[in-house]
């Protein structure tokens, strides 16, 4: 849970900026999006395999550019 304390005489805009930075740092929004709907364990494994394949392909492409 992201929580900030308002300082004496602090502007609401600066407090909101601090709050947004804390939310992004704590990765709360990505967690909310991930939990927005249920994924079966098999779908999670498929997604992880797809991401790994994509990452491997990008690494191969990057290494081919070096030659």
C-alpha positions as CSV (number, residue, x, y, z in Angstrom):
1,X,0.0,0.0,0.0
2,X,1.5,3.3,-1.1
3,X,1.2,6.0,1.6
4,X,2.8,9.4,1.9
5,X,2.7,12.0,4.6
6,X,2.0,15.6,3.7
7,X,4.7,18.0,4.9
8,X,3.9,21.3,6.6
9,X,3.0,23.8,3.9
10,X,3.4,21.3,1.0
11,X,1.6,21.9,-2.2
12,X,-1.0,19.3,-3.2
13,X,0.6,18.9,-6.6
14,X,4.0,18.1,-5.2
15,X,2.4,15.6,-2.8
16,X,0.6,14.0,-5.8
17,X,3.8,13.7,-7.7
18,X,5.5,12.0,-4.7
19,X,2.5,9.6,-4.5
20,X,2.6,8.8,-8.2
21,X,6.4,8.1,-8.0
22,X,5.8,5.8,-5.0
23,X,3.1,3.9,-6.8
24,X,5.3,3.4,-9.9
25,X,8.2,2.4,-7.7
26,X,6.2,-0.2,-5.8
27,X,4.8,-1.5,-9.1
28,X,1.2,-1.3,-7.8
29,X,-0.4,-0.5,-11.2
30,X,1.2,-3.5,-12.9
31,X,0.0,-5.8,-10.1
32,X,-3.5,-4.4,-10.4
33,X,-3.5,-5.0,-14.2
34,X,-2.1,-8.5,-13.7
35,X,-4.9,-9.4,-11.2
36,X,-7.6,-7.8,-13.2
37,X,-8.7,-11.2,-14.4
38,X,-7.9,-14.8,-13.6
39,X,-5.4,-16.7,-15.6
40,X,-5.2,-20.4,-15.5
41,X,-1.7,-21.8,-14.6
42,X,-1.4,-23.3,-18.1
43,X,-2.0,-19.9,-19.6
44,X,0.6,-18.4,-17.3
45,X,3.1,-21.0,-18.5
46,X,2.3,-20.3,-22.1
47,X,2.7,-16.6,-21.6
48,X,6.1,-17.1,-19.9
49,X,7.2,-19.4,-22.7
50,X,6.1,-16.8,-25.3
51,X,8.0,-14.1,-23.5
52,X,11.2,-16.2,-23.3
53,X,11.0,-17.1,-27.0
54,X,10.6,-13.4,-27.8
55,X,13.5,-12.4,-25.6
56,X,15.7,-15.1,-27.1
57,X,14.9,-14.0,-30.6
58,X,15.8,-10.4,-29.8
59,X,19.1,-11.5,-28.3
60,X,19.9,-13.5,-31.4
61,X,19.0,-10.5,-33.7
62,X,21.2,-8.2,-31.5
63,X,24.1,-10.7,-31.8
64,X,23.7,-11.0,-35.5
65,X,24.0,-7.2,-35.9
66,X,27.4,-7.3,-34.3
67,X,28.9,-9.5,-37.1
